[in-house]
């Protein structure tokens, strides 16, 4: 049987072969990697499942109820231009009125949102994006392919400070102008946009589902985005105070394109209780909130004691890591970085820092659930060699300062890493910084702990976080061979060929001691049992438009 994309073109042969391999293996990772790549290339989720010889799991059959208010705990930081978002709760608020072209689902599939469909040629150099007809901005202006093109042009503005979307669209950017290469963005008609890439890149569709990829209107100004909230979504912001609270109210004056299939709640109130999970639990226990964005550690068990609350869990490529900036102190010496990594037992840090609720990681930031993950083995744990390497580097007496923010698993994980480094005979102190200050300089600390969200593709993570000069390259890592491997992997449609490239890139990460990555997090959150669709998303998205109260 031959399978086709949404627009009727045949899927590439390598995906047909990948489907066959997944059917034969029958395991979760193979299935997930196939679902991700088939839907990224334009197949519907139903078609992708059919290629595996099964039907897509059916959603629960329920009738939504319109009305009501939901109160959600979440950390609220200062609002800014979405393409510079570096925290997913910012996007969870703006999702009320700023929507996305594509959505990423927990099963690894990509589904259309403001796009109706897309098509990619076999070598991933030409993307045809078909805009959903009938969508309007909430000021009444039609939403067209020109709007999509203009947003992608914004994503390609590499010299716009902190614009991480440029890392994802680097294939389209002219290095001399830091803008999109002329001719790469082609508006074919009102509902069709074509991207003509100068080189292959398989990550464009996954990148459009990332939380900084919110679609903004013509003339968008981050300074007025809350006072003049033009968007395509069904809600409007009503007050937003960083560190305190913010609200969304249904926009009754807007004919939303998905009317009748969402926007059930009248209002969503976000409440900021800081970063201490004890405060989240206390708020839930006192009936001050209806849902908690993320639950961690021992508080997962505590929430199980609350009557009328539901636990949600998902396996994720969300993680936490310690990195040393290679342009600071002694950290330019690979022996120092390798020594720090050798001193840490990742499995023990998982146990102490996250109550064992995840899987030990391998210090290269590519997860077993990523399509192109290559199993290169576990990193070495050898405290004696760590001390010897540090002495060889002439840094035996150097006191390292491991910085973290002041709450939850961040602090606990940093404490566990710090204790193991000290146990190896390496001097270290711990500095704890309040959350409202920590994130102002998260990418600049010489040695610190940072959490990272799940991304659909491992190669995307390496591209945005570790290639030379990228805004989110908090390790200050520069390696020409690594950069070339990642760029080549981004352009390799064949999964097995891409995995071979990733194996080399992952090994460089380990050999260069770029990060200490102790574990992959299982994600949890909790909500009242009758708050429907407040499920934990693999990338911690809150689907605002799908929440409703079951009054039964």
Secondary structure, DSSP 8 states (H G I E B T S, - for coil): ---B-TTS-B--HHHHHHHHHHHHH--HHHHHHHHHHHHHTT--HHHHHHHTTS--------------EEEEE--------GGG--SHHHHHHHTTT---SEEE-TTS-EEESSEEEEEE-TTS-EEEEEE-TT-B-TTS-B--HHHHHHHHHHHT-TTSTT-THHHHTGGGEETTTTEE-TTSEEEEETTEEEEE-SS--TTHHHHHTSGGG----TT--GGGTTTS---SSSEEEEEEETTTEEEEEE-TT---TTTTSS---SEEEEE--TT-HHHHHHHHHTTS-SEES---THHHHHHTTSTTEEEEEEEEEEEEEEEE-TTSGGGGSHHHHHHHHHT--HHHHHHHHHTT-EEE--SSS--TTSTT----------HHHHHHHHHHTT-TT--EEEEEESSHHHHHHHHHHHHHHHHTT--EEEEEE-HHHHTTSTTT-SEEEEEE---S-HHHHHHHHHSTT-TT-TT----HHHHHHHHHHHT--SHHHHHHHHHHHHHHHHHTT-EEEEEEEEEEEEEETTEET----TT----GGG-EE---
